[in-house]
Structure formats: C-alpha cells, structure tokens
Amino acid sequence: MPRVASTHRPQRKPKLGQHFLAGPEYASRIDEALGDISQHTVLEIGPGEGVLTSLLAKRARRLIAVEIDRVLAAQLRLKFGMARNVEVIEADILAVDIDSLFGPKPGLGRPGVEFKPAPTKVVGNLPYYITSDILLRLFEYSKYFESIVIMVQREVGDRIAAEPGSRDYGILSATAQLYARVEKLFVVPPEAFNPPPKVFSSVLRLTIERQQERLGVAGDGFIDFLRLSFGQKRKTLWNNLRAAYDPAILKQALAEAKVDPGARAETLSLEENAAIYRNLRSAQPNS
Ligand code: SAM
C-alpha cells in the first residue's frame, strides 16, 4: 500500500515533551483565553500536530508557529500551505531570532518615527522540560508582547502564580510577577493528551505589565540580585547575600528597607526586594 503523507504519524519524541492534545476541547479553551486576536500577530510555541494551530489560524491576523521537530514542521507546512496568514518556522524557540521576527525591519523605518511593534500575543502548550527557559526568554523580549497564554506542568503553574510567603513562592514567581500579572485559568488532566503525561497541567495567562520602572529597578541587575537573594532555599537573606556584599553596607541596606536580616527572600514582596536592591546599588554602585 502506498503511504499517504497526511495520515503518516511520526514517532513521538518524549525528550521534546511531545504530549499532544487529544481533542479540540482544551485547545478551544486555550484559544479563547487569548481573547480577540483579529488584529494581532500570534506566536505559537511548539504547535506539534497543530490542534491549537488550526483554531488560531482561523482567528489571528497573522500566526507564527515555531516547531523544533523537522517532521512535524514539514507536516504543518503542508497542512497550512493554503493559509496565507500562517508561517511555520522550524526552529528552537530558545534560539530563534525574536528581534528579527517582531522588531523593526532594516530599511523600512522612517527617520525620526519611533518603531511600534505589531500587537502580539504568545501561546503554547509548552514542552515542560524547558518551561523556565522559555519564560525567561519571553520576558527578555516582553517589549514585543501583550500577553502570554501557556500550558505548563501544574506544580510549575502554582509556582509562577504563588504569593510571597506561600510555600510555592520563589525565584520563578518573583521573576514572572516582575514582568506580568499572572492568572491561573484552569487545570488539564493527563487523559486530555496523547500520550498522557504523568502529571496534571494548568493553563495560565500572563498579561505583560512590567514593574521595573515603578519599583525603580530598571536594567538587568535586579534579576541577578533576585537570583542571589533567593540563592539557596531555606537560607536567610543575610546568608545568601553576604558573599556578594560588604557586611556593613548590607546591614544598612536591610535596615533602611526595614527588612530583618534573618528573613528569607521567599517571604518578601517584590517591593521589599526592590528596596534592598536600590539601597545596595546606591551604596555600592558597581555591585
Ligand atoms: N501544541 C501541541 C498540542 O497542544 O498538541 C503540542 C504540544 S507538545 C506538549 C510540545 C511541542 O513543542 C512538541 O511539538 C515539541 O516537538 C515542541 N518543542 C519541543 N521543544 C521545542 C523547542 N525548543 N522549540 C520549539 N518547539 C519545541
């Protein structure tokens, strides 16, 4: 019997987090969570077999789908070959050149006119093995994005959305909440996927609302500071920070921010972490 390309199912690659939505029910709910996309570009991460892609293609002004798997990318190109608003890119989302996709096009700008990116939303049932790396990358380029709707492992979703002082709050929560307002939307059971993963999943919406200006911590240094201050879980702020800062300066910075040196970073609000950072930066500008 001759093989028919459209019915050929490539071998699943568990290493690439290939758990595909088995039906349209949850894909529709993810699609709806994006709201109106009729005037938007949508970046889909990991379209896989294209269950969600088909829904997005009907509503988005422009859809860019980035899939690392060569066979899947080729099948998607065939499937959406007639859809003029869909572009399938075979690439690693962690390496794709985001500026060239969403930034100003060389030679097209007008002198003196500030570039305004096209309104863009991001969506993806993410490969779970690189969730944090993908999020960090999206935050790095958040100037291009209005919102991000993602499916992640449920425990990771709980961490992203956690409140300071709660068991799940950590560096991932602080970083996400520095860039976005986070909403947990719904939980998806393993049986919604083919093959089913071992874990539950949840869908989150992150509406980009950068806090850096408000907190007085613009620039790259604050994320590095958070990494240091969250350092080792269960260690006090003092113990995590003292390797990098002069003890007298650190003591004063904590006192001025009215933070107990015995506190742990997980119990502090972003405002408190920012106050410590600002005090340290003004006392030790090159830190
Ligand atoms: N969106 C599809 C769905 O819901 O049925 C597939 C989701 S599956 C959990 C994750 C997809 O991401 C797979 O198709 C996988 O090949 C792709 N993927 C894995 N790593 C990737 C990467 N670094 N860049 C782009 N796509 C990736």
Boltz pocket constraint, residues with backbone or C-beta under 6 A from the ligand:
constraints:
  - pocket:
      binder: B
      contacts: [[A, 16], [A, 17], [A, 18], [A, 19], [A, 20], [A, 21], [A, 22], [A, 45], [A, 46], [A, 47], [A, 48], [A, 49], [A, 50], [A, 51], [A, 52], [A, 66], [A, 67], [A, 68], [A, 69], [A, 72], [A, 91], [A, 92], [A, 93], [A, 94], [A, 124], [A, 125], [A, 126], [A, 127], [A, 128], [A, 130]]
      max_distance: 6.0
